[in-house]
Amino acid sequence: MLAASNQLLWSMIGLLLTIGGTFLEAHITTWPWSWSKHGIHTFSLGVTFQVGGVLLVGCLGGKNAGALSQIAYLVMGLTLLPVFADGGGIGYVKLSQFGYLLGFIPGAWICGFLAFQARPKLETLAFSCICGLLSIHICGICYLIISNFLQWHPGENLSLMQAILKYSWFALPGQMAIVCAVTLIAYVLRHLMFY
């Protein structure tokens, strides 16, 4: 169990990682052995590092730090600070993708809870990240269903299935690559920090 001061520090780090990750698009490069022939080429994963920040704070700071950082992120965004991808403000609540932002809170909590149930191993950290990611998507899809029922679609002409494909299905491959990176980073940092 981490001390309260450590949890507060990790929640601040998680808040900054989530804000920064919102505006950084994730890329991968070609294999290193092909760099001499073709040079280094990067390819977009089609997602940002936002989810990576959410999961990393859970893996390193624990459940309370993870949830607190995401609560602070949502409060900042809903009070007109432009920390969300399209700005901020209370009107974000009516956007279809807001459910995924709400899912950051249980996602970070679940990831942090599971990450500290056993010694930090690659497989346990990967499992905790995958569970956190799935909870984000479950919250997002539930919110899509509710917003579709209430017909909250300002400026969007997507059916429920199109919205699920856009926000969940098409994002999953890139987010799984980010889960792999977060797992490796969390594994190394947890061993370097001896906890």
ChimeraX attribute file (.defattr): number of C-alpha atoms within 10 A of each C-alpha:
attribute: neighborCount
match mode: 1-to-1
recipient: residues
	/A:1	10
	/A:2	15
	/A:3	9
	/A:4	11
	/A:5	9
	/A:6	14
	/A:7	22
	/A:8	18
	/A:9	15
	/A:10	24
	/A:11	27
	/A:12	20
	/A:13	19
	/A:14	30
	/A:15	26
	/A:16	15
	/A:17	20
	/A:18	27
	/A:19	23
	/A:20	15
	/A:21	20
	/A:22	20
	/A:23	16
	/A:24	12
	/A:25	13
	/A:26	20
	/A:27	17
	/A:28	12
	/A:29	11
	/A:30	13
	/A:31	10
	/A:32	9
	/A:33	10
	/A:34	11
	/A:35	12
	/A:36	8
	/A:37	7
	/A:38	9
	/A:39	12
	/A:40	13
	/A:41	12
	/A:42	11
	/A:43	10
	/A:44	12
	/A:45	19
	/A:46	14
	/A:47	21
	/A:48	23
	/A:49	23
	/A:50	24
	/A:51	26
	/A:52	27
	/A:53	28
	/A:54	32
	/A:55	35
	/A:56	28
	/A:57	32
	/A:58	34
	/A:59	33
	/A:60	28
	/A:61	31
	/A:62	27
	/A:63	26
	/A:64	22
	/A:65	29
	/A:66	36
	/A:67	27
	/A:68	20
	/A:69	31
	/A:70	29
	/A:71	19
	/A:72	16
	/A:73	23
	/A:74	21
	/A:75	15
	/A:76	18
	/A:77	21
	/A:78	19
	/A:79	12
	/A:80	15
	/A:81	14
	/A:82	14
	/A:83	21
	/A:84	22
	/A:85	13
	/A:86	11
	/A:87	12
	/A:88	19
	/A:89	18
	/A:90	11
	/A:91	11
	/A:92	19
	/A:93	17
	/A:94	16
	/A:95	16
	/A:96	26
	/A:97	20
	/A:98	19
	/A:99	24
	/A:100	24
	/A:101	22
	/A:102	18
	/A:103	24
	/A:104	31
	/A:105	26
	/A:106	20
	/A:107	33
	/A:108	36
	/A:109	30
	/A:110	28
	/A:111	31
	/A:112	29
	/A:113	19
	/A:114	21
	/A:115	26
	/A:116	21
	/A:117	11
	/A:118	9
	/A:119	13
	/A:120	22
	/A:121	17
	/A:122	16
	/A:123	11
	/A:124	18
	/A:125	31
	/A:126	25
	/A:127	17
	/A:128	28
	/A:129	32
	/A:130	21
	/A:131	18
	/A:132	29
	/A:133	27
	/A:134	17
	/A:135	22
	/A:136	25
	/A:137	23
	/A:138	17
	/A:139	21
	/A:140	24
	/A:141	24
	/A:142	15
	/A:143	22
	/A:144	27
	/A:145	18
	/A:146	15
	/A:147	20
	/A:148	16
	/A:149	10
	/A:150	10
	/A:151	12
	/A:152	15
	/A:153	15
	/A:154	11
	/A:155	7
	/A:156	10
	/A:157	9
	/A:158	13
	/A:159	12
	/A:160	17
	/A:161	11
	/A:162	12
	/A:163	19
	/A:164	21
	/A:165	14
	/A:166	14
	/A:167	17
	/A:168	20
	/A:169	12
	/A:170	13
	/A:171	16
	/A:172	19
	/A:173	14
	/A:174	18
	/A:175	23
	/A:176	17
	/A:177	16
	/A:178	24
	/A:179	24
	/A:180	17
	/A:181	15
	/A:182	24
	/A:183	27
	/A:184	16
	/A:185	15
	/A:186	24
	/A:187	21
	/A:188	15
	/A:189	15
	/A:190	17
	/A:191	12
	/A:192	9
	/A:193	8
	/A:194	8
	/A:195	12
